[in-house]
Amino acid sequence: MSLHSLEEDQEYINLQTELVRLQQHIKQTNQRVIILFEGRDTAGKGGAIMRFIRFLNPRLYKVVALSKPTEKELGQWYFQRYIEHLPGPGEMVLFDRSWYNRAVVEPVMGFCTKKQYSLFNKQVVQLENMLVNDGIHLFKFWFSIDAEEQKRRLEDRVYNPLKQWKLSSVDVEAQSKWEEFTKYKETMFKKTGTVKSPWIVIKGNDRDVARKEVIRYVVNRFEYDKKGETKERLTLDESIVTEVFDAHSLQECLSK
């Protein structure tokens, strides 16, 4: 669905109305919000961010999509270049991929050592606990698609001149390394999904449904003036959204 047709979707407009009201509440109460958009290549992270921010005040949010690290950054503490982008009072920061590159993409593609991967897993939960304990609202979304849908979207990138810029070396190997990506993804869920900062797994084969559920999840987690006045459903669709924060919820997620 295009941006234009989305604006003709009353459900989307209602959810955006809720989100705009939430953004004003975040500004007025000096709250800080971090939203991570993660998933396999072509899972719809960038599109979900575009739809999320469609009607928001650009002065109050920032989208962060970092390129590969420079030589200087490679010599820094791994999290340092991400911490530079943390939100100030009243702000939202949306990461199009995040520090979780080191949990899945980097080990699969050989971009980090086993030692670096192990150190990341030891530090990331501590870091996120510090962020949450300091009052930051942290959302970690993982967009889940199946292999056939990824194949279809990758082919679209190859032949669609408007999308060819999205192709990367990781894209080229995405299908051949599907099982390896799956193994590291499940390990990431197990090691880093916690009660304080669970993974929110979104079934992403239907892009439009997934994008609306992300907005719904975020507004559901706050109380703000005029919440629910649109009469739109703000409760979660458990057939689309699964929270992963322990072994039981992980098994539930994998069984869907």
Backbone hydrogen bonds, N-H to C=O, Kabsch-Sander energy under -0.5 kcal/mol:
donor,donor_aa,acceptor,acceptor_aa,energy
6,L,2,S,-2.4
7,E,3,L,-1.7
8,E,5,S,-1.0
9,D,6,L,-1.9
10,Q,8,E,-0.8
13,I,9,D,-2.3
14,N,10,Q,-2.6
15,L,11,E,-2.3
16,Q,12,Y,-2.5
17,T,13,I,-2.2
18,E,14,N,-2.0
19,L,15,L,-2.2
20,V,16,Q,-2.8
21,R,17,T,-2.0
22,L,18,E,-2.2
23,Q,19,L,-2.7
24,Q,20,V,-1.8
25,H,21,R,-1.8
26,I,22,L,-2.6
27,K,23,Q,-2.2
28,Q,24,Q,-2.7
29,T,25,H,-2.0
30,N,27,K,-1.0
31,Q,26,I,-1.9
33,V,91,E,-2.0
34,I,137,H,-3.2
35,I,93,V,-2.6
36,L,139,F,-3.3
37,F,95,F,-2.5
38,E,36,L,-0.6
38,E,141,F,-2.7
40,R,143,F,-0.8
43,A,40,R,-1.9
48,A,44,G,-2.1
49,I,45,K,-2.0
50,M,46,G,-2.2
51,R,47,G,-2.1
52,F,48,A,-2.1
53,I,49,I,-2.3
54,R,51,R,-0.6
56,L,53,I,-1.3
60,L,57,N,-2.1
61,Y,58,P,-0.7
62,K,92,M,-1.6
64,V,62,K,-0.5
64,V,94,L,-3.1
65,A,63,V,-0.5
74,L,70,T,-2.2
75,G,71,E,-0.8
75,G,72,K,-0.9
76,Q,73,E,-1.4
80,Q,77,W,-1.9
82,Y,79,F,-0.9
83,I,79,F,-2.3
84,E,80,Q,-1.3
85,H,82,Y,-1.9
86,L,83,I,-1.8
90,G,31,Q,-1.5
91,E,88,G,-1.8
92,M,60,L,-1.9
93,V,33,V,-2.3
94,L,62,K,-2.9
95,F,35,I,-2.8
95,F,93,V,-0.5
96,D,64,V,-2.7
96,D,94,L,-0.6
97,R,37,F,-1.7
97,R,95,F,-1.3
101,N,98,S,-1.9
102,R,99,W,-1.5
103,A,100,Y,-1.0
104,V,100,Y,-1.1
106,E,101,N,-2.8
108,V,104,V,-2.0
109,M,105,V,-2.6
110,G,106,E,-0.9
111,F,106,E,-2.7
112,C,106,E,-0.8
117,Y,113,T,-2.3
118,S,114,K,-2.4
119,L,115,K,-2.5
120,F,116,Q,-2.3
121,N,117,Y,-1.9
122,K,118,S,-1.4
123,Q,119,L,-1.8
124,V,120,F,-2.8
127,L,123,Q,-2.6
128,E,124,V,-2.6
129,N,125,V,-2.4
130,M,126,Q,-2.0
131,L,127,L,-2.1
132,V,128,E,-2.7
133,N,129,N,-2.8
134,D,130,M,-1.4
135,G,132,V,-1.9
136,I,131,L,-2.1
137,H,32,R,-2.7
138,L,136,I,-0.7
139,F,34,I,-2.6
139,F,137,H,-0.5
140,K,198,P,-0.6
141,F,36,L,-2.8
141,F,139,F,-0.6
142,W,200,I,-2.5
143,F,38,E,-2.7
144,S,142,W,-0.6
144,S,202,I,-3.1
145,I,143,F,-0.5
150,Q,146,D,-2.2
151,K,147,A,-2.4
152,R,148,E,-2.2
153,R,149,E,-2.3
154,L,150,Q,-2.7
155,E,151,K,-2.2
156,D,152,R,-1.7
157,R,153,R,-1.8
158,V,154,L,-1.7
159,Y,155,E,-1.9
160,N,156,D,-2.2
163,K,160,N,-2.0
164,Q,160,N,-0.9
166,K,163,K,-1.9
167,L,164,Q,-1.4
172,V,168,S,-1.7
173,E,169,S,-1.0
173,E,170,V,-0.5
174,A,170,V,-0.6
174,A,171,D,-1.3
175,Q,171,D,-0.5
177,K,173,E,-1.9
178,W,175,Q,-1.4
181,F,177,K,-2.6
182,T,178,W,-2.2
183,K,179,E,-2.2
184,Y,180,E,-2.1
185,K,181,F,-2.5
186,E,182,T,-2.5
187,T,183,K,-1.9
188,M,184,Y,-2.4
189,F,185,K,-2.4
190,K,186,E,-2.1
191,K,187,T,-2.6
192,T,188,M,-2.6
193,G,189,F,-1.7
194,T,192,T,-0.7
194,T,197,S,-1.1
199,W,244,V,-2.4
200,I,140,K,-3.2
201,V,199,W,-0.7
201,V,242,T,-3.1
202,I,142,W,-3.0
202,I,200,I,-0.5
203,K,201,V,-0.5
203,K,240,I,-2.5
204,G,144,S,-3.8
207,R,205,N,-0.9
210,A,206,D,-2.3
211,R,207,R,-2.6
212,K,208,D,-1.9
213,E,209,V,-2.1
214,V,210,A,-1.7
215,I,211,R,-1.5
216,R,212,K,-2.4
217,Y,213,E,-2.5
218,V,214,V,-2.1
219,V,215,I,-2.4
220,N,216,R,-1.9
221,R,217,Y,-0.9
221,R,218,V,-1.0
222,F,219,V,-1.3
227,K,224,Y,-1.8
229,E,226,K,-2.0
231,K,228,G,-1.9
238,E,236,L,-0.9
240,I,237,D,-2.1
241,V,237,D,-2.7
242,T,201,V,-2.1
244,V,199,W,-3.1
245,F,243,E,-0.6
250,L,246,D,-2.0
251,Q,247,A,-2.1
252,E,248,H,-2.1
253,C,249,S,-2.1
254,L,250,L,-2.5
255,S,251,Q,-1.6
256,K,252,E,-0.6
256,K,253,C,-1.0
